């Protein structure tokens, strides 16, 4: 499952608890071990992804080579989160729709990382002529839902008990944002 996943509430920039001096930039090969680690933890311990095991490093390398919407948030020299977009579906009529994903490292949630990544990613997508972005959030995840609402996404539906992980059924809410 892809989509935007975040683990706790993200506060908009400028509020107490947000990080100053954060740099959002295109991911580099040197960032991949940290990105791999962030995702691996969620695959094994969380429910934001329906993967049970981490994706192989080769997948991350391929994504980096193929996608200019692979961003990282860096704070004090460390990668603290990442964001990507991918084609929504492989049919030509969907070419102006992208699916977005944001992950924030453990201990970095609630500090503006997710919002900073999303703001940059959405700006790049507008510049590339993307019309609509979609996201899927595994429930419960109040922080991710709050982030999406703050970024202008609207909920468009819930798939009940669509995934099973950690011995329980998980619902997924779908969200979208028209970029203009």
C-alpha positions in Angstrom: 0.0 0.0 0.0 1.3 3.4 -0.7 -0.1 6.7 0.5 0.7 9.2 3.1 1.5 7.9 6.5 2.4 9.9 9.5 2.4 8.8 13.1 1.4 11.8 15.2 0.0 15.3 14.9 2.2 17.7 12.8 2.1 21.4 13.8 2.3 24.0 11.1 5.6 25.9 10.9 5.9 28.9 13.2 4.2 27.2 16.2 5.9 26.1 19.3 7.6 22.7 18.9 8.4 23.1 15.2 12.0 22.7 13.9 14.0 25.7 12.6 16.8 25.1 10.1 15.1 22.2 8.3 16.1 21.7 4.7 13.8 20.0 2.2 15.7 18.7 -0.8 15.8 16.1 -3.4 16.9 12.7 -2.0 20.5 11.6 -2.7 22.0 8.1 -2.7 23.5 8.7 0.7 20.0 9.2 2.1 18.7 5.8 1.2 19.9 3.9 4.2 18.0 6.3 6.5 14.9 6.2 4.3 15.1 2.4 4.2 15.3 2.4 8.0 12.3 4.7 8.5 10.2 2.6 6.2 11.5 -0.7 7.6 10.4 0.2 11.1 6.9 1.1 9.9 6.7 -2.1 7.8 7.7 -4.3 10.8 6.1 -2.4 13.7 3.4 0.0 12.4 0.4 -0.2 10.2 0.9 2.9 8.0 2.2 0.5 5.3 0.7 -2.9 4.5 4.1 -4.3 3.8 5.2 -6.7 6.5 8.9 -6.6 5.6 11.0 -3.7 4.4 11.2 -3.2 0.7 14.7 -4.1 -0.7 17.3 -1.4 -1.1 17.2 -1.9 -4.9 13.6 -0.6 -4.9 14.7 2.6 -3.2 17.6 3.0 -5.6 15.3 2.5 -8.6 12.8 5.0 -7.1 15.6 7.5 -6.7 16.8 7.1 -10.2 13.3 7.4 -11.7 11.5 10.0 -9.6 12.3 13.6 -9.1 9.5 13.8 -6.5 11.6 11.9 -3.9 12.4 14.5 -1.2 14.0 14.3 2.2 13.8 16.6 5.2 17.2 17.2 6.8 17.7 18.7 10.2 21.1 19.2 11.8 22.7 16.9 9.3 20.2 14.0 9.7 17.4 12.9 7.5 14.2 13.1 9.6 11.6 12.2 7.0 10.9 11.7 3.3 8.1 12.3 0.8 7.5 10.8 -2.6 4.9 10.8 -5.3 4.1 8.1 -7.8 1.7 7.6 -10.7 -1.8 6.8 -9.4 -2.4 4.1 -12.0 -0.6 3.1 -15.2 -3.3 4.2 -17.6 -2.8 7.3 -19.8 -5.9 9.2 -18.6 -4.5 9.2 -15.0 -1.2 10.9 -16.1 -2.2 14.2 -14.2 -2.9 12.3 -11.0 -0.2 11.3 -8.5 -0.3 9.4 -5.2 1.7 10.9 -2.4 3.5 9.4 0.5 5.1 11.1 3.6 7.0 9.3 6.4 8.5 10.9 9.4 11.2 9.3 11.6 10.3 8.2 15.1 10.8 11.0 17.6 10.5 13.7 14.9 6.7 13.8 14.7 4.8 16.9 15.7 7.7 19.2 14.8 6.6 20.4 11.3 8.5 17.8 9.3 5.5 16.3 7.5 4.0 19.7 6.7 7.3 21.0 5.4 7.7 18.0 3.2 4.2 18.2 1.9 4.4 21.9 1.2 7.5 21.4 -1.0 6.2 18.3 -2.7 2.8 19.9 -3.6 4.6 23.0 -5.0 6.7 20.8 -7.2 3.7 18.8 -8.4 1.9 22.0 -9.3 4.9 23.1 -11.3 4.9 19.7 -13.1 1.3 20.1 -14.2 -0.2 17.6 -11.8 -4.0 18.3 -11.4 -4.9 16.0 -8.5 -3.1 14.2 -5.7 -4.5 11.3 -3.8 -3.4 9.8 -0.5 -4.4 6.7 1.5 -4.2 6.7 5.3 -4.4 3.5 7.3 -6.6 4.0 10.4 -6.3 5.0 13.2 -3.9 7.8 12.4 -5.2 11.1 13.7 -1.9 12.9 13.0 -1.8 12.0 9.4 -5.5 13.0 8.9 -4.8 16.3 10.6 -1.8 16.9 8.3 -3.9 16.2 5.2 -6.7 18.4 6.3 -4.2 21.2 7.1 -2.7 20.8 3.6 -6.2 21.1 1.9 -7.0 17.4 1.3 -10.6 16.3 1.6 -11.7 12.8 2.5 -13.4 10.9 -0.3 -14.1 7.5 1.1 -13.2 4.7 3.5 -12.5 1.1 2.6 -13.4 -1.0 5.7 -11.2 -3.8 6.8 -9.2 -3.7 3.5 -5.9 -4.9 5.1 -4.8 -7.2 7.8 -1.7 -6.6 9.9 -0.7 -7.4 13.5 -3.7 -9.7 13.8 -6.3 -7.1 13.1 -8.3 -5.6 10.3 -7.3 -2.1 9.2 -9.5 0.5 7.4 -8.0 2.9 4.9 -9.4 6.4 4.3 -8.7 8.0 0.9 -8.1 11.7 0.5 -7.6 14.0 -2.5 -6.6 17.5 -3.3 -7.2 19.3 -6.5 -4.0 21.4 -7.3 -5.6 23.7 -9.9 
